[in-house]
Amino acid sequence: MQGIIWERIKNIHENFTIVDAHLDLLFDIEKKRKMGQKKVIEAGYLPEFKEGGVNIIVSSIYIEDDYLPELALRKALDQISAFYSELDESGDKIMFVKNLSDMAEALTTGGIGILLSFEGVEPLINDINLLRIFYELGVRGVGLTWSRRNYAADGCSFARVKDKENGLTEFGEQVVKQAEELGMVIDVSHLNETGFWDVMEITTQPVIASHSNCRAINGIMRNLTDDQIKALAKTGGVIGINAASVIVAENNADVKALADHVDHLREIAGIEHIGLGFDFCDQIFRDQSQNKDKKQDGPYDVIKGHRNIYRLTEELIMRGYTDDELRLIYGENFLRVYKSVLK
């Protein structure tokens, strides 16, 4: 029996399209390139992607608090520039995904496709004209906020108390509407509830939560309520499950607890609205720590990187998920959204 399960796992990771809808990749490579490193993705990430069978990675453009507000635009451009340098060095192994033909080529050739997305629109400041510039640079996802306020909206907290009730600003509404006109995917992870419902009122296309879990299982504001999950699913969107321990469970966060969120999403929204958005951070924190041997305190990845996502596969198989269901969760659901939105 165990051998049969491992054959299924091997088949899934070798032959299914696997999409991870959230990784702070540009954040990491920009810092490392400034320290003199080259081929950061090829050396530090590609082996993990290949071992896990990952085909498409969505990289966030995330700006740390220290650079806000004045340097947000510059930092975002630095991150994109670092990525272009990576493409120059490793273009035979990684591919910049900006449209459906790029995605199809990446899936056909076996290269790792990388799609770019804002994790907070701080780089726009309050200038809607900059959104088109970032689109031309290749950004295709718009996460409106990180867990803080910007000119577009308020982010959600990581606490178990009610968030601020401020929703989208007039600028935030402009961002959503123009992003949809351009063919960019709207992402509500990190957005507070009021802002979420504002997006639901004006959106005309599938909306995603690239890296969020279920508040019914772990009651922090960062996770989605059942009503939010149902509303997002009604747009045709997808929720990518997040492997960060603080998002997974208050206590005893592990792969079983992560699978509990998959079960709940299947019950509330249906299998067509579940994806992967692991938000793996252990490697980034470890590599950027001055003392790499020091044990990390605080949040941790309940799955240890892309090479170990087979552990989730095994857990879901043990819970009775079919290959057809796993094919949807692991990539096809997000591909459906990209095919609907990207131009």
Secondary structure as GFF3:
##gff-version 3
##sequence-region A 1 343
A	DSSP	alpha_helix	2	15	.	.	.	ID=ss1
A	DSSP	beta_strand	19	23	.	.	.	ID=ss2
A	DSSP	alpha_helix	25	34	.	.	.	ID=ss3
A	DSSP	alpha_helix	40	44	.	.	.	ID=ss4
A	DSSP	alpha_helix	46	52	.	.	.	ID=ss5
A	DSSP	beta_strand	56	61	.	.	.	ID=ss6
A	DSSP	three_ten_helix	65	67	.	.	.	ID=ss7
A	DSSP	alpha_helix	72	90	.	.	.	ID=ss8
A	DSSP	beta_strand	94	96	.	.	.	ID=ss9
A	DSSP	alpha_helix	100	109	.	.	.	ID=ss10
A	DSSP	beta_strand	112	119	.	.	.	ID=ss11
A	DSSP	three_ten_helix	122	124	.	.	.	ID=ss12
A	DSSP	alpha_helix	129	137	.	.	.	ID=ss13
A	DSSP	beta_strand	139	143	.	.	.	ID=ss14
A	DSSP	alpha_helix	170	182	.	.	.	ID=ss15
A	DSSP	beta_strand	185	187	.	.	.	ID=ss16
A	DSSP	alpha_helix	193	202	.	.	.	ID=ss17
A	DSSP	beta_strand	207	208	.	.	.	ID=ss18
A	DSSP	alpha_helix	226	234	.	.	.	ID=ss19
A	DSSP	beta_strand	239	241	.	.	.	ID=ss20
A	DSSP	alpha_helix	245	248	.	.	.	ID=ss21
A	DSSP	alpha_helix	255	268	.	.	.	ID=ss22
A	DSSP	three_ten_helix	271	273	.	.	.	ID=ss23
A	DSSP	beta_strand	274	276	.	.	.	ID=ss24
A	DSSP	alpha_helix	282	288	.	.	.	ID=ss25
A	DSSP	three_ten_helix	306	308	.	.	.	ID=ss26
A	DSSP	alpha_helix	310	318	.	.	.	ID=ss27
A	DSSP	alpha_helix	323	327	.	.	.	ID=ss28
A	DSSP	pi_helix	328	332	.	.	.	ID=ss29
A	DSSP	alpha_helix	333	341	.	.	.	ID=ss30
###
